[in-house]
Amino acid sequence: MIAIPNTRSAKKRLRQSLKRRERNLERKRALRIVVKQIKRALTAGDKAQAEELIPRLMQAADKAAKKRAIHPNKAARIKSRLMKRIRALP
């Protein structure tokens, strides 16, 4: 059951929260796409491709963390784990 706002301020808060939710989902989606691309490159053993995607990973993770779409520690954890895997490739 969805709560229907009664007051003007509650209606505005609902509009705001829906817009924020969309933006946050888009930020998370962008991060997930880059992570998948890097993981795909890692499984293929393509270190050059993975290294090319590093700036995009950093940007997506930092932006999602800055806007609190994800926790800042999660962004750091994602970046750290992927960098560790990239460095481990020959």
LINCORZI-V189849 format. One record per run of one state. SS is the DSSP state (2 for helix, 1 for strand, 0 for the rest). FROM is the first residue (numbers start at 1). TO is the last residue. If there is no record, write none. Layout:
ss->(SS & SS)
from->(FROM & FROM)
to->(TO & TO)
This chain:
ss->(0 & 2 & 0 & 2 & 0 & 2 & 0 & 2 & 0)
from->(1 & 8 & 45 & 47 & 53 & 54 & 67 & 72 & 89)
to->(7 & 44 & 46 & 52 & 53 & 66 & 71 & 88 & 90)
